[in-house]
Amino acid sequence: MPLNDYKCDCGHTFEKFVPLSKFDEKVLCPECMFEAKRLITLGHGGAHGEEAAWINESNVAITSKHEKPVTTRKEWKQRLKDKGLSPVG
């Protein structure tokens, strides 16, 4: 089941697992209960941990020699945020 990122007009961003069979259905924001928009983001391609292709590519782009490489999507988002970048939207 794919993990999707969403952003609502109220400004709230969130992640949600959505089955492919329900991919076209509306997703409501848990904060305001209005329809949220699905964001196109970097995924993991079905791989988890260090074997995920996006992790190696992201580490080259956002990790200096003195930083610990990211190993999860949560760490990747935090690293981007720490560098003043937005991982979604």
Distance bins in CASP14 RR format, pairs under 12 A and 6 or more apart:
PFRMAT RR
TARGET T0000
AUTHOR 0000-0000-0000
RMODE 2
METHOD distances of the structure
MODEL  1
1 15 0 0 0 0 0 1 0 0 0 0 0
1 16 0 0 0 0 1 0 0 0 0 0 0
1 17 1 0 1 0 0 0 0 0 0 0 0
1 18 1 0 0 1 0 0 0 0 0 0 0
1 19 1 0 1 0 0 0 0 0 0 0 0
1 20 1 0 0 1 0 0 0 0 0 0 0
1 21 0 0 0 0 1 0 0 0 0 0 0
1 22 0 0 0 0 1 0 0 0 0 0 0
1 23 0 0 0 0 0 1 0 0 0 0 0
1 46 0 0 0 0 0 1 0 0 0 0 0
2 15 0 0 0 0 0 1 0 0 0 0 0
2 16 0 0 0 0 1 0 0 0 0 0 0
2 17 1 0 0 1 0 0 0 0 0 0 0
2 18 1 0 0 1 0 0 0 0 0 0 0
2 19 0 0 0 0 1 0 0 0 0 0 0
2 20 1 0 0 1 0 0 0 0 0 0 0
2 21 0 0 0 0 0 1 0 0 0 0 0
2 22 0 0 0 0 0 1 0 0 0 0 0
2 23 1 0 0 1 0 0 0 0 0 0 0
2 38 0 0 0 0 0 1 0 0 0 0 0
2 40 0 0 0 0 0 1 0 0 0 0 0
2 41 0 0 0 0 0 1 0 0 0 0 0
2 43 0 0 0 0 1 0 0 0 0 0 0
2 44 0 0 0 0 1 0 0 0 0 0 0
2 45 0 0 0 0 1 0 0 0 0 0 0
2 46 0 0 0 0 1 0 0 0 0 0 0
3 14 0 0 0 0 0 1 0 0 0 0 0
3 15 1 0 1 0 0 0 0 0 0 0 0
3 16 1 0 0 1 0 0 0 0 0 0 0
3 17 1 0 1 0 0 0 0 0 0 0 0
3 18 0 0 0 0 1 0 0 0 0 0 0
3 19 0 0 0 0 0 1 0 0 0 0 0
3 38 0 0 0 0 0 1 0 0 0 0 0
3 39 0 0 0 0 0 1 0 0 0 0 0
3 41 0 0 0 0 1 0 0 0 0 0 0
3 42 0 0 0 0 0 1 0 0 0 0 0
3 43 1 0 0 1 0 0 0 0 0 0 0
3 44 1 0 0 1 0 0 0 0 0 0 0
3 45 0 0 0 0 0 1 0 0 0 0 0
3 46 0 0 0 0 1 0 0 0 0 0 0
3 48 0 0 0 0 0 1 0 0 0 0 0
3 72 0 0 0 0 0 1 0 0 0 0 0
3 73 1 0 0 1 0 0 0 0 0 0 0
3 74 0 0 0 0 0 1 0 0 0 0 0
4 13 0 0 0 0 0 1 0 0 0 0 0
4 14 0 0 0 0 1 0 0 0 0 0 0
4 15 1 0 0 1 0 0 0 0 0 0 0
4 16 1 0 1 0 0 0 0 0 0 0 0
4 17 1 0 0 1 0 0 0 0 0 0 0
4 18 1 0 1 0 0 0 0 0 0 0 0
4 19 0 0 0 0 0 1 0 0 0 0 0
4 20 0 0 0 0 0 1 0 0 0 0 0
4 22 0 0 0 0 0 1 0 0 0 0 0
4 23 0 0 0 0 1 0 0 0 0 0 0
4 25 0 0 0 0 0 1 0 0 0 0 0
4 27 1 0 0 1 0 0 0 0 0 0 0
4 36 0 0 0 0 1 0 0 0 0 0 0
4 37 0 0 0 0 0 1 0 0 0 0 0
4 38 1 0 1 0 0 0 0 0 0 0 0
4 39 1 0 0 1 0 0 0 0 0 0 0
4 40 0 0 0 0 1 0 0 0 0 0 0
4 41 0 0 0 0 1 0 0 0 0 0 0
4 43 0 0 0 0 1 0 0 0 0 0 0
4 88 0 0 0 0 0 1 0 0 0 0 0
5 12 0 0 0 0 0 1 0 0 0 0 0
5 13 1 0 0 1 0 0 0 0 0 0 0
5 14 1 0 0 1 0 0 0 0 0 0 0
5 15 1 0 1 0 0 0 0 0 0 0 0
5 16 0 0 0 0 1 0 0 0 0 0 0
5 17 0 0 0 0 0 1 0 0 0 0 0
5 18 0 0 0 0 0 1 0 0 0 0 0
5 27 0 0 0 0 0 1 0 0 0 0 0
5 36 0 0 0 0 1 0 0 0 0 0 0
5 37 0 0 0 0 1 0 0 0 0 0 0
5 38 1 0 0 1 0 0 0 0 0 0 0
5 39 1 0 1 0 0 0 0 0 0 0 0
5 40 0 0 0 0 1 0 0 0 0 0 0
5 41 1 0 1 0 0 0 0 0 0 0 0
5 42 0 0 0 0 1 0 0 0 0 0 0
5 43 0 0 0 0 1 0 0 0 0 0 0
5 73 0 0 0 0 1 0 0 0 0 0 0
5 77 0 0 0 0 1 0 0 0 0 0 0
5 86 0 0 0 0 0 1 0 0 0 0 0
5 87 0 0 0 0 1 0 0 0 0 0 0
5 88 1 0 1 0 0 0 0 0 0 0 0
5 89 1 0 0 1 0 0 0 0 0 0 0
6 12 0 0 0 0 1 0 0 0 0 0 0
6 13 1 0 0 1 0 0 0 0 0 0 0
6 14 1 0 1 0 0 0 0 0 0 0 0
6 15 1 0 0 1 0 0 0 0 0 0 0
6 16 1 0 0 1 0 0 0 0 0 0 0
6 17 0 0 0 0 0 1 0 0 0 0 0
6 18 0 0 0 0 1 0 0 0 0 0 0
6 26 0 0 0 0 0 1 0 0 0 0 0
6 27 1 0 1 0 0 0 0 0 0 0 0
6 28 0 0 0 0 1 0 0 0 0 0 0
6 29 1 0 0 1 0 0 0 0 0 0 0
6 30 0 0 0 0 1 0 0 0 0 0 0
6 31 0 0 0 0 0 1 0 0 0 0 0
6 34 0 0 0 0 0 1 0 0 0 0 0
6 35 0 0 0 0 1 0 0 0 0 0 0
6 36 1 1 0 0 0 0 0 0 0 0 0
6 37 1 0 0 1 0 0 0 0 0 0 0
6 38 1 0 1 0 0 0 0 0 0 0 0
6 39 1 0 0 1 0 0 0 0 0 0 0
6 40 0 0 0 0 0 1 0 0 0 0 0
6 41 0 0 0 0 0 1 0 0 0 0 0
6 88 0 0 0 0 1 0 0 0 0 0 0
6 89 0 0 0 0 1 0 0 0 0 0 0
7 13 1 0 1 0 0 0 0 0 0 0 0
7 14 0 0 0 0 1 0 0 0 0 0 0
7 15 0 0 0 0 0 1 0 0 0 0 0
7 16 0 0 0 0 0 1 0 0 0 0 0
7 27 0 0 0 0 0 1 0 0 0 0 0
7 29 0 0 0 0 1 0 0 0 0 0 0
7 31 0 0 0 0 0 1 0 0 0 0 0
7 32 0 0 0 0 0 1 0 0 0 0 0
7 34 0 0 0 0 0 1 0 0 0 0 0
7 35 0 0 0 0 0 1 0 0 0 0 0
7 36 1 0 0 1 0 0 0 0 0 0 0
7 37 1 0 1 0 0 0 0 0 0 0 0
7 38 0 0 0 0 1 0 0 0 0 0 0
7 39 1 0 1 0 0 0 0 0 0 0 0
7 40 0 0 0 0 0 1 0 0 0 0 0
7 41 0 0 0 0 0 1 0 0 0 0 0
7 86 0 0 0 0 0 1 0 0 0 0 0
7 87 0 0 0 0 0 1 0 0 0 0 0
7 88 1 0 0 1 0 0 0 0 0 0 0
7 89 1 0 1 0 0 0 0 0 0 0 0
8 14 0 0 0 0 1 0 0 0 0 0 0
8 16 0 0 0 0 0 1 0 0 0 0 0
8 26 0 0 0 0 0 1 0 0 0 0 0
8 27 0 0 0 0 1 0 0 0 0 0 0
8 28 0 0 0 0 1 0 0 0 0 0 0
8 29 1 1 0 0 0 0 0 0 0 0 0
8 30 0 0 0 0 1 0 0 0 0 0 0
8 31 1 0 0 1 0 0 0 0 0 0 0
8 32 1 0 0 1 0 0 0 0 0 0 0
8 33 0 0 0 0 1 0 0 0 0 0 0
8 34 1 0 0 1 0 0 0 0 0 0 0
8 35 1 0 0 1 0 0 0 0 0 0 0
8 36 1 0 1 0 0 0 0 0 0 0 0
8 37 1 0 0 1 0 0 0 0 0 0 0
8 38 0 0 0 0 0 1 0 0 0 0 0
8 39 0 0 0 0 0 1 0 0 0 0 0
8 88 0 0 0 0 0 1 0 0 0 0 0
8 89 0 0 0 0 0 1 0 0 0 0 0
9 29 0 0 0 0 1 0 0 0 0 0 0
9 31 0 0 0 0 0 1 0 0 0 0 0
9 32 0 0 0 0 1 0 0 0 0 0 0
9 33 0 0 0 0 0 1 0 0 0 0 0
9 34 1 0 0 1 0 0 0 0 0 0 0
9 35 0 0 0 0 1 0 0 0 0 0 0
9 36 0 0 0 0 1 0 0 0 0 0 0
9 37 0 0 0 0 1 0 0 0 0 0 0
10 28 0 0 0 0 0 1 0 0 0 0 0
10 29 1 0 0 1 0 0 0 0 0 0 0
10 30 0 0 0 0 0 1 0 0 0 0 0
10 31 1 0 1 0 0 0 0 0 0 0 0
10 32 1 0 1 0 0 0 0 0 0 0 0
10 33 0 0 0 0 1 0 0 0 0 0 0
10 34 1 0 0 1 0 0 0 0 0 0 0
10 35 0 0 0 0 0 1 0 0 0 0 0
10 36 0 0 0 0 1 0 0 0 0 0 0
10 37 0 0 0 0 0 1 0 0 0 0 0
11 29 0 0 0 0 1 0 0 0 0 0 0
11 31 0 0 0 0 1 0 0 0 0 0 0
11 32 0 0 0 0 1 0 0 0 0 0 0
11 34 0 0 0 0 0 1 0 0 0 0 0
11 36 0 0 0 0 1 0 0 0 0 0 0
11 37 0 0 0 0 0 1 0 0 0 0 0
11 39 0 0 0 0 0 1 0 0 0 0 0
11 88 0 0 0 0 0 1 0 0 0 0 0
11 89 0 0 0 0 0 1 0 0 0 0 0
12 27 0 0 0 0 0 1 0 0 0 0 0
12 28 0 0 0 0 0 1 0 0 0 0 0
12 29 1 0 1 0 0 0 0 0 0 0 0
12 30 1 0 0 1 0 0 0 0 0 0 0
12 31 1 0 1 0 0 0 0 0 0 0 0
12 32 1 0 0 1 0 0 0 0 0 0 0
12 33 0 0 0 0 0 1 0 0 0 0 0
12 34 0 0 0 0 1 0 0 0 0 0 0
12 36 1 0 0 1 0 0 0 0 0 0 0
12 37 0 0 0 0 0 1 0 0 0 0 0
12 88 0 0 0 0 0 1 0 0 0 0 0
13 29 0 0 0 0 1 0 0 0 0 0 0
13 30 0 0 0 0 0 1 0 0 0 0 0
13 31 0 0 0 0 1 0 0 0 0 0 0
13 36 0 0 0 0 1 0 0 0 0 0 0
13 37 0 0 0 0 0 1 0 0 0 0 0
13 38 0 0 0 0 0 1 0 0 0 0 0
13 39 1 0 0 1 0 0 0 0 0 0 0
13 41 0 0 0 0 0 1 0 0 0 0 0
13 77 0 0 0 0 1 0 0 0 0 0 0
13 81 0 0 0 0 0 1 0 0 0 0 0
13 86 0 0 0 0 1 0 0 0 0 0 0
13 87 0 0 0 0 1 0 0 0 0 0 0
13 88 1 0 1 0 0 0 0 0 0 0 0
13 89 1 0 0 1 0 0 0 0 0 0 0
14 27 0 0 0 0 1 0 0 0 0 0 0
14 28 0 0 0 0 0 1 0 0 0 0 0
14 29 1 0 0 1 0 0 0 0 0 0 0
14 30 1 0 0 1 0 0 0 0 0 0 0
14 31 0 0 0 0 1 0 0 0 0 0 0
14 32 0 0 0 0 0 1 0 0 0 0 0
14 36 1 0 0 1 0 0 0 0 0 0 0
14 37 0 0 0 0 0 1 0 0 0 0 0
14 38 0 0 0 0 0 1 0 0 0 0 0
14 39 0 0 0 0 0 1 0 0 0 0 0
14 88 0 0 0 0 1 0 0 0 0 0 0
15 27 0 0 0 0 0 1 0 0 0 0 0
15 30 0 0 0 0 0 1 0 0 0 0 0
15 36 0 0 0 0 0 1 0 0 0 0 0
15 38 0 0 0 0 0 1 0 0 0 0 0
15 39 0 0 0 0 1 0 0 0 0 0 0
15 41 0 0 0 0 1 0 0 0 0 0 0
15 43 0 0 0 0 0 1 0 0 0 0 0
15 73 0 0 0 0 1 0 0 0 0 0 0
15 74 0 0 0 0 1 0 0 0 0 0 0
15 77 0 0 0 0 1 0 0 0 0 0 0
15 87 0 0 0 0 0 1 0 0 0 0 0
15 88 0 0 0 0 1 0 0 0 0 0 0
16 22 0 0 0 0 0 1 0 0 0 0 0
16 23 0 0 0 0 0 1 0 0 0 0 0
16 25 0 0 0 0 0 1 0 0 0 0 0
16 26 0 0 0 0 0 1 0 0 0 0 0
16 27 1 0 0 1 0 0 0 0 0 0 0
16 28 0 0 0 0 1 0 0 0 0 0 0
16 29 0 0 0 0 0 1 0 0 0 0 0
16 30 0 0 0 0 1 0 0 0 0 0 0
16 36 0 0 0 0 1 0 0 0 0 0 0
16 38 0 0 0 0 1 0 0 0 0 0 0
16 39 0 0 0 0 0 1 0 0 0 0 0
17 23 0 0 0 0 0 1 0 0 0 0 0
17 27 0 0 0 0 0 1 0 0 0 0 0
18 24 0 0 0 0 1 0 0 0 0 0 0
18 25 1 0 0 1 0 0 0 0 0 0 0
18 26 0 0 0 0 0 1 0 0 0 0 0
18 27 1 0 0 1 0 0 0 0 0 0 0
18 28 0 0 0 0 0 1 0 0 0 0 0
18 36 0 0 0 0 0 1 0 0 0 0 0
18 38 0 0 0 0 1 0 0 0 0 0 0
19 25 0 0 0 0 1 0 0 0 0 0 0
19 27 0 0 0 0 0 1 0 0 0 0 0
22 38 0 0 0 0 0 1 0 0 0 0 0
23 38 0 0 0 0 1 0 0 0 0 0 0
24 38 0 0 0 0 0 1 0 0 0 0 0
25 35 0 0 0 0 0 1 0 0 0 0 0
25 36 0 0 0 0 0 1 0 0 0 0 0
25 38 0 0 0 0 0 1 0 0 0 0 0
26 33 0 0 0 0 0 1 0 0 0 0 0
26 34 0 0 0 0 1 0 0 0 0 0 0
26 35 1 0 1 0 0 0 0 0 0 0 0
26 36 0 0 0 0 1 0 0 0 0 0 0
26 37 0 0 0 0 0 1 0 0 0 0 0
26 38 0 0 0 0 0 1 0 0 0 0 0
27 33 0 0 0 0 0 1 0 0 0 0 0
27 34 0 0 0 0 0 1 0 0 0 0 0
27 35 1 0 0 1 0 0 0 0 0 0 0
27 36 1 0 1 0 0 0 0 0 0 0 0
27 37 0 0 0 0 1 0 0 0 0 0 0
27 38 1 0 0 1 0 0 0 0 0 0 0
27 39 0 0 0 0 0 1 0 0 0 0 0
28 34 1 0 0 1 0 0 0 0 0 0 0
28 35 1 0 0 1 0 0 0 0 0 0 0
28 36 1 0 0 1 0 0 0 0 0 0 0
28 37 0 0 0 0 0 1 0 0 0 0 0
29 35 1 0 0 1 0 0 0 0 0 0 0
29 36 1 0 1 0 0 0 0 0 0 0 0
29 37 0 0 0 0 1 0 0 0 0 0 0
29 38 0 0 0 0 0 1 0 0 0 0 0
30 36 0 0 0 0 1 0 0 0 0 0 0
36 88 0 0 0 0 0 1 0 0 0 0 0
36 89 0 0 0 0 0 1 0 0 0 0 0
37 88 0 0 0 0 0 1 0 0 0 0 0
37 89 0 0 0 0 1 0 0 0 0 0 0
38 88 0 0 0 0 0 1 0 0 0 0 0
38 89 0 0 0 0 0 1 0 0 0 0 0
39 86 0 0 0 0 0 1 0 0 0 0 0
39 87 0 0 0 0 1 0 0 0 0 0 0
39 88 1 0 1 0 0 0 0 0 0 0 0
39 89 1 0 1 0 0 0 0 0 0 0 0
40 87 0 0 0 0 0 1 0 0 0 0 0
40 88 0 0 0 0 1 0 0 0 0 0 0
40 89 0 0 0 0 1 0 0 0 0 0 0
41 54 0 0 0 0 1 0 0 0 0 0 0
41 58 0 0 0 0 0 1 0 0 0 0 0
41 73 0 0 0 0 1 0 0 0 0 0 0
41 76 0 0 0 0 0 1 0 0 0 0 0
41 77 0 0 0 0 1 0 0 0 0 0 0
41 80 0 0 0 0 0 1 0 0 0 0 0
41 86 0 0 0 0 0 1 0 0 0 0 0
41 87 1 0 0 1 0 0 0 0 0 0 0
41 88 1 0 1 0 0 0 0 0 0 0 0
41 89 0 0 0 0 1 0 0 0 0 0 0
42 52 0 0 0 0 1 0 0 0 0 0 0
42 53 0 0 0 0 0 1 0 0 0 0 0
42 54 1 0 1 0 0 0 0 0 0 0 0
42 55 0 0 0 0 1 0 0 0 0 0 0
42 57 0 0 0 0 1 0 0 0 0 0 0
42 58 1 0 0 1 0 0 0 0 0 0 0
42 61 0 0 0 0 0 1 0 0 0 0 0
42 62 0 0 0 0 0 1 0 0 0 0 0
42 70 0 0 0 0 0 1 0 0 0 0 0
42 73 0 0 0 0 1 0 0 0 0 0 0
42 76 1 0 0 1 0 0 0 0 0 0 0
42 77 0 0 0 0 1 0 0 0 0 0 0
42 80 0 0 0 0 1 0 0 0 0 0 0
42 87 1 0 0 1 0 0 0 0 0 0 0
42 88 0 0 0 0 1 0 0 0 0 0 0
42 89 0 0 0 0 0 1 0 0 0 0 0
43 52 0 0 0 0 1 0 0 0 0 0 0
43 53 0 0 0 0 1 0 0 0 0 0 0
43 54 1 0 1 0 0 0 0 0 0 0 0
43 55 0 0 0 0 1 0 0 0 0 0 0
43 57 0 0 0 0 0 1 0 0 0 0 0
43 58 0 0 0 0 1 0 0 0 0 0 0
43 72 0 0 0 0 0 1 0 0 0 0 0
43 73 1 0 0 1 0 0 0 0 0 0 0
43 76 0 0 0 0 1 0 0 0 0 0 0
43 77 0 0 0 0 0 1 0 0 0 0 0
43 87 0 0 0 0 0 1 0 0 0 0 0
43 88 0 0 0 0 0 1 0 0 0 0 0
44 50 0 0 0 0 0 1 0 0 0 0 0
44 51 0 0 0 0 1 0 0 0 0 0 0
44 52 1 0 1 0 0 0 0 0 0 0 0
44 53 0 0 0 0 1 0 0 0 0 0 0
44 54 1 0 1 0 0 0 0 0 0 0 0
44 55 1 0 0 1 0 0 0 0 0 0 0
44 56 0 0 0 0 0 1 0 0 0 0 0
44 57 0 0 0 0 0 1 0 0 0 0 0
44 58 0 0 0 0 0 1 0 0 0 0 0
44 70 0 0 0 0 0 1 0 0 0 0 0
44 71 0 0 0 0 0 1 0 0 0 0 0
44 72 0 0 0 0 1 0 0 0 0 0 0
44 73 1 0 0 1 0 0 0 0 0 0 0
44 74 0 0 0 0 0 1 0 0 0 0 0
44 76 0 0 0 0 1 0 0 0 0 0 0
45 51 0 0 0 0 0 1 0 0 0 0 0
45 52 1 0 0 1 0 0 0 0 0 0 0
45 53 1 0 0 1 0 0 0 0 0 0 0
45 54 1 0 0 1 0 0 0 0 0 0 0
45 55 0 0 0 0 0 1 0 0 0 0 0
45 57 0 0 0 0 0 1 0 0 0 0 0
45 73 0 0 0 0 0 1 0 0 0 0 0
46 52 1 0 0 1 0 0 0 0 0 0 0
46 53 0 0 0 0 1 0 0 0 0 0 0
46 54 0 0 0 0 1 0 0 0 0 0 0
46 55 0 0 0 0 0 1 0 0 0 0 0
46 73 0 0 0 0 0 1 0 0 0 0 0
47 53 1 0 0 1 0 0 0 0 0 0 0
47 54 0 0 0 0 1 0 0 0 0 0 0
47 55 0 0 0 0 1 0 0 0 0 0 0
47 56 0 0 0 0 0 1 0 0 0 0 0
47 71 0 0 0 0 0 1 0 0 0 0 0
47 73 0 0 0 0 0 1 0 0 0 0 0
48 54 0 0 0 0 0 1 0 0 0 0 0
48 55 0 0 0 0 1 0 0 0 0 0 0
48 71 0 0 0 0 1 0 0 0 0 0 0
48 72 0 0 0 0 1 0 0 0 0 0 0
48 73 0 0 0 0 1 0 0 0 0 0 0
49 55 1 0 0 1 0 0 0 0 0 0 0
49 56 0 0 0 0 0 1 0 0 0 0 0
49 59 0 0 0 0 0 1 0 0 0 0 0
49 69 0 0 0 0 0 1 0 0 0 0 0
49 70 0 0 0 0 1 0 0 0 0 0 0
49 71 1 0 1 0 0 0 0 0 0 0 0
49 72 1 0 0 1 0 0 0 0 0 0 0
49 73 0 0 0 0 1 0 0 0 0 0 0
49 74 0 0 0 0 0 1 0 0 0 0 0
49 75 0 0 0 0 0 1 0 0 0 0 0
49 76 0 0 0 0 0 1 0 0 0 0 0
50 56 1 0 0 1 0 0 0 0 0 0 0
50 58 0 0 0 0 0 1 0 0 0 0 0
50 59 0 0 0 0 1 0 0 0 0 0 0
50 69 0 0 0 0 1 0 0 0 0 0 0
50 70 0 0 0 0 1 0 0 0 0 0 0
50 71 1 0 1 0 0 0 0 0 0 0 0
50 72 0 0 0 0 1 0 0 0 0 0 0
50 75 0 0 0 0 0 1 0 0 0 0 0
51 71 0 0 0 0 0 1 0 0 0 0 0
52 58 0 0 0 0 1 0 0 0 0 0 0
52 59 0 0 0 0 0 1 0 0 0 0 0
52 69 0 0 0 0 0 1 0 0 0 0 0
52 70 0 0 0 0 0 1 0 0 0 0 0
52 71 0 0 0 0 1 0 0 0 0 0 0
52 72 0 0 0 0 1 0 0 0 0 0 0
52 73 0 0 0 0 1 0 0 0 0 0 0
52 75 0 0 0 0 0 1 0 0 0 0 0
52 76 0 0 0 0 1 0 0 0 0 0 0
53 59 0 0 0 0 0 1 0 0 0 0 0
53 60 0 0 0 0 0 1 0 0 0 0 0
54 60 0 0 0 0 0 1 0 0 0 0 0
54 61 0 0 0 0 0 1 0 0 0 0 0
54 62 0 0 0 0 0 1 0 0 0 0 0
54 70 0 0 0 0 1 0 0 0 0 0 0
54 71 0 0 0 0 0 1 0 0 0 0 0
54 72 0 0 0 0 0 1 0 0 0 0 0
54 73 0 0 0 0 1 0 0 0 0 0 0
54 76 1 0 0 1 0 0 0 0 0 0 0
54 87 0 0 0 0 0 1 0 0 0 0 0
55 61 0 0 0 0 0 1 0 0 0 0 0
55 62 0 0 0 0 0 1 0 0 0 0 0
55 63 0 0 0 0 0 1 0 0 0 0 0
55 69 1 0 0 1 0 0 0 0 0 0 0
55 70 1 0 0 1 0 0 0 0 0 0 0
55 71 1 0 0 1 0 0 0 0 0 0 0
55 72 0 0 0 0 1 0 0 0 0 0 0
55 73 0 0 0 0 1 0 0 0 0 0 0
55 74 0 0 0 0 0 1 0 0 0 0 0
55 75 0 0 0 0 1 0 0 0 0 0 0
55 76 1 0 0 1 0 0 0 0 0 0 0
55 79 0 0 0 0 0 1 0 0 0 0 0
56 62 0 0 0 0 0 1 0 0 0 0 0
56 63 0 0 0 0 0 1 0 0 0 0 0
56 69 0 0 0 0 1 0 0 0 0 0 0
56 70 0 0 0 0 0 1 0 0 0 0 0
56 71 0 0 0 0 0 1 0 0 0 0 0
56 76 0 0 0 0 0 1 0 0 0 0 0
57 63 0 0 0 0 0 1 0 0 0 0 0
57 69 0 0 0 0 0 1 0 0 0 0 0
57 70 0 0 0 0 0 1 0 0 0 0 0
57 76 0 0 0 0 0 1 0 0 0 0 0
58 67 0 0 0 0 0 1 0 0 0 0 0
58 69 0 0 0 0 1 0 0 0 0 0 0
58 70 1 0 0 1 0 0 0 0 0 0 0
58 71 0 0 0 0 0 1 0 0 0 0 0
58 72 0 0 0 0 0 1 0 0 0 0 0
58 73 0 0 0 0 1 0 0 0 0 0 0
58 75 0 0 0 0 1 0 0 0 0 0 0
58 76 1 0 1 0 0 0 0 0 0 0 0
58 77 0 0 0 0 0 1 0 0 0 0 0
58 79 0 0 0 0 1 0 0 0 0 0 0
58 80 0 0 0 0 1 0 0 0 0 0 0
58 83 0 0 0 0 0 1 0 0 0 0 0
58 85 0 0 0 0 0 1 0 0 0 0 0
58 87 0 0 0 0 1 0 0 0 0 0 0
59 65 0 0 0 0 0 1 0 0 0 0 0
59 67 0 0 0 0 1 0 0 0 0 0 0
59 68 0 0 0 0 1 0 0 0 0 0 0
59 69 1 0 1 0 0 0 0 0 0 0 0
59 70 1 0 0 1 0 0 0 0 0 0 0
59 71 0 0 0 0 1 0 0 0 0 0 0
59 72 0 0 0 0 0 1 0 0 0 0 0
59 75 0 0 0 0 0 1 0 0 0 0 0
59 76 0 0 0 0 1 0 0 0 0 0 0
59 79 0 0 0 0 1 0 0 0 0 0 0
60 67 0 0 0 0 0 1 0 0 0 0 0
60 69 0 0 0 0 1 0 0 0 0 0 0
60 70 0 0 0 0 0 1 0 0 0 0 0
61 69 0 0 0 0 0 1 0 0 0 0 0
61 70 0 0 0 0 0 1 0 0 0 0 0
61 76 0 0 0 0 0 1 0 0 0 0 0
61 79 0 0 0 0 1 0 0 0 0 0 0
61 80 0 0 0 0 1 0 0 0 0 0 0
61 83 0 0 0 0 0 1 0 0 0 0 0
61 85 0 0 0 0 0 1 0 0 0 0 0
62 68 0 0 0 0 0 1 0 0 0 0 0
62 69 0 0 0 0 1 0 0 0 0 0 0
62 70 1 0 0 1 0 0 0 0 0 0 0
62 75 0 0 0 0 0 1 0 0 0 0 0
62 76 1 0 0 1 0 0 0 0 0 0 0
62 77 0 0 0 0 0 1 0 0 0 0 0
62 78 0 0 0 0 0 1 0 0 0 0 0
62 79 1 0 1 0 0 0 0 0 0 0 0
62 80 1 0 0 1 0 0 0 0 0 0 0
62 81 0 0 0 0 0 1 0 0 0 0 0
62 82 0 0 0 0 1 0 0 0 0 0 0
62 83 1 0 0 1 0 0 0 0 0 0 0
62 84 0 0 0 0 0 1 0 0 0 0 0
62 85 1 0 0 1 0 0 0 0 0 0 0
62 87 0 0 0 0 0 1 0 0 0 0 0
63 69 1 0 1 0 0 0 0 0 0 0 0
63 70 1 0 0 1 0 0 0 0 0 0 0
63 71 0 0 0 0 0 1 0 0 0 0 0
63 75 0 0 0 0 0 1 0 0 0 0 0
63 76 0 0 0 0 1 0 0 0 0 0 0
63 79 1 0 0 1 0 0 0 0 0 0 0
63 80 0 0 0 0 0 1 0 0 0 0 0
63 82 0 0 0 0 0 1 0 0 0 0 0
63 83 0 0 0 0 0 1 0 0 0 0 0
64 79 0 0 0 0 0 1 0 0 0 0 0
64 82 0 0 0 0 0 1 0 0 0 0 0
64 83 0 0 0 0 1 0 0 0 0 0 0
67 75 0 0 0 0 0 1 0 0 0 0 0
67 78 0 0 0 0 0 1 0 0 0 0 0
67 79 1 0 0 1 0 0 0 0 0 0 0
67 82 0 0 0 0 1 0 0 0 0 0 0
67 83 0 0 0 0 0 1 0 0 0 0 0
68 75 0 0 0 0 1 0 0 0 0 0 0
68 78 0 0 0 0 0 1 0 0 0 0 0
68 79 0 0 0 0 1 0 0 0 0 0 0
69 75 0 0 0 0 1 0 0 0 0 0 0
69 76 0 0 0 0 1 0 0 0 0 0 0
69 79 0 0 0 0 1 0 0 0 0 0 0
70 76 1 0 1 0 0 0 0 0 0 0 0
70 77 0 0 0 0 1 0 0 0 0 0 0
70 78 0 0 0 0 1 0 0 0 0 0 0
70 79 1 0 1 0 0 0 0 0 0 0 0
70 80 0 0 0 0 1 0 0 0 0 0 0
70 81 0 0 0 0 0 1 0 0 0 0 0
70 82 0 0 0 0 0 1 0 0 0 0 0
70 83 0 0 0 0 0 1 0 0 0 0 0
70 87 0 0 0 0 0 1 0 0 0 0 0
71 78 0 0 0 0 0 1 0 0 0 0 0
71 79 0 0 0 0 0 1 0 0 0 0 0
72 78 0 0 0 0 1 0 0 0 0 0 0
72 79 0 0 0 0 0 1 0 0 0 0 0
73 79 0 0 0 0 0 1 0 0 0 0 0
73 80 0 0 0 0 0 1 0 0 0 0 0
73 87 0 0 0 0 1 0 0 0 0 0 0
73 88 0 0 0 0 0 1 0 0 0 0 0
74 80 0 0 0 0 0 1 0 0 0 0 0
74 81 0 0 0 0 0 1 0 0 0 0 0
74 87 0 0 0 0 0 1 0 0 0 0 0
75 81 0 0 0 0 0 1 0 0 0 0 0
75 82 0 0 0 0 0 1 0 0 0 0 0
75 87 0 0 0 0 0 1 0 0 0 0 0
76 82 0 0 0 0 0 1 0 0 0 0 0
76 83 0 0 0 0 0 1 0 0 0 0 0
76 85 0 0 0 0 0 1 0 0 0 0 0
76 87 1 0 0 1 0 0 0 0 0 0 0
76 88 0 0 0 0 0 1 0 0 0 0 0
77 83 0 0 0 0 0 1 0 0 0 0 0
77 84 0 0 0 0 0 1 0 0 0 0 0
77 85 0 0 0 0 1 0 0 0 0 0 0
77 86 0 0 0 0 1 0 0 0 0 0 0
77 87 1 0 1 0 0 0 0 0 0 0 0
77 88 1 0 0 1 0 0 0 0 0 0 0
77 89 0 0 0 0 0 1 0 0 0 0 0
78 84 0 0 0 0 0 1 0 0 0 0 0
78 85 0 0 0 0 0 1 0 0 0 0 0
78 87 0 0 0 0 1 0 0 0 0 0 0
79 85 0 0 0 0 1 0 0 0 0 0 0
79 87 0 0 0 0 1 0 0 0 0 0 0
80 86 1 0 0 1 0 0 0 0 0 0 0
80 87 1 0 1 0 0 0 0 0 0 0 0
80 88 0 0 0 0 1 0 0 0 0 0 0
80 89 0 0 0 0 0 1 0 0 0 0 0
81 87 1 0 0 1 0 0 0 0 0 0 0
81 88 0 0 0 0 0 1 0 0 0 0 0
END
